[in-house]
Amino acid sequence: MKIIYALTTEKSVSMIEKDNKLTFIVEKTATKKDIAQEVKKSYGEGVTNVRMINAFNGNKKAIVKFQRKGAASDVASKLKLI
């Protein structure tokens, strides 16, 4: 599994409702394609875009935008984030 956990900062939670995006902490070797495939397989939702960010603390973040409107909220509720 390339996804380690979903990030629950104030900014990431606001992106769920506002932008239909979820933020995950991922393995350092993960690629955009890996994350898109894993999200589709694990949560059954299509992905429009994946942005990767290397954080200063050494973590790698993936910001995933979903195709279906409201999909980020549905996945977040499955993960018990909101």
C-alpha positions as a printed NumPy array, in Angstrom:
array([[  0.   ,   0.   ,   0.   ],
       [  1.395,   3.34 ,  -1.05 ],
       [ -1.088,   5.377,   1.031],
       [ -0.086,   5.563,   4.703],
       [ -2.953,   7.669,   6.134],
       [ -5.318,  10.552,   5.389],
       [ -4.282,  13.961,   6.669],
       [ -6.756,  15.762,   8.956],
       [ -5.461,  19.311,   9.294],
       [ -7.843,  22.262,   9.206],
       [ -6.808,  23.086,   5.633],
       [ -7.187,  19.51 ,   4.371],
       [-10.651,  19.167,   5.926],
       [-11.776,  22.436,   4.315],
       [-10.585,  21.13 ,   0.92 ],
       [-12.893,  18.113,   1.292],
       [-16.022,  20.248,   1.186],
       [-14.801,  23.183,  -0.882],
       [-12.679,  21.555,  -3.61 ],
       [-13.712,  17.854,  -3.551],
       [-10.116,  16.887,  -2.592],
       [ -8.546,  14.607,   0.015],
       [ -4.966,  14.79 ,   1.272],
       [ -3.   ,  11.642,   2.03 ],
       [  0.462,  11.004,   3.456],
       [  2.081,   8.503,   1.088],
       [  5.292,   6.523,   0.772],
       [  8.277,   8.404,  -0.62 ],
       [  8.461,   6.064,  -3.607],
       [  4.807,   6.575,  -4.594],
       [  3.957,   8.107,  -7.964],
       [  0.833,   9.958,  -9.077],
       [ -0.244,   6.915, -11.068],
       [  0.211,   4.618,  -8.039],
       [ -1.949,   6.866,  -5.852],
       [ -4.702,   7.241,  -8.472],
       [ -4.878,   3.454,  -8.944],
       [ -4.899,   2.741,  -5.216],
       [ -7.654,   5.286,  -4.504],
       [ -9.778,   3.823,  -7.326],
       [ -9.197,   0.26 ,  -6.067],
       [ -9.615,   0.964,  -2.344],
       [-12.488,   3.45 ,  -2.382],
       [-14.166,   2.82 ,  -5.755],
       [-14.018,   6.477,  -6.833],
       [-12.551,   7.938, -10.01 ],
       [ -9.685,  10.421,  -9.712],
       [ -9.339,  13.571, -11.832],
       [ -5.977,  14.863, -10.608],
       [ -3.19 ,  14.   ,  -8.156],
       [ -0.696,  16.59 ,  -6.885],
       [  2.408,  15.454,  -5.008],
       [  4.218,  17.591,  -2.413],
       [  7.417,  16.805,  -0.517],
       [  6.948,  18.361,   2.925],
       [  9.734,  19.888,   5.011],
       [  9.319,  17.232,   7.702],
       [ 10.248,  14.475,   5.234],
       [  6.736,  13.278,   4.47 ],
       [  5.264,  13.113,   0.994],
       [  1.699,  14.332,   0.515],
       [ -0.73 ,  13.498,  -2.27 ],
       [ -3.7  ,  15.799,  -2.879],
       [ -6.337,  13.81 ,  -4.746],
       [ -9.202,  15.456,  -6.652],
       [-12.202,  13.219,  -7.321],
       [-14.331,  13.053, -10.48 ],
       [-17.754,  12.761,  -8.876],
       [-19.01 ,  15.75 ,  -6.929],
       [-19.21 ,  14.874,  -3.234],
       [-16.937,  11.846,  -3.557],
       [-14.332,  13.337,  -1.214],
       [-16.978,  13.708,   1.509],
       [-18.119,  10.123,   0.986],
       [-14.585,   8.731,   1.201],
       [-13.808,  10.935,   4.228],
       [-16.879,   9.602,   6.028],
       [-15.802,   6.018,   5.222],
       [-12.422,   6.847,   6.764],
       [-14.205,   8.505,   9.725],
       [-12.471,  11.848,   9.112],
       [-15.688,  13.879,   9.215]])
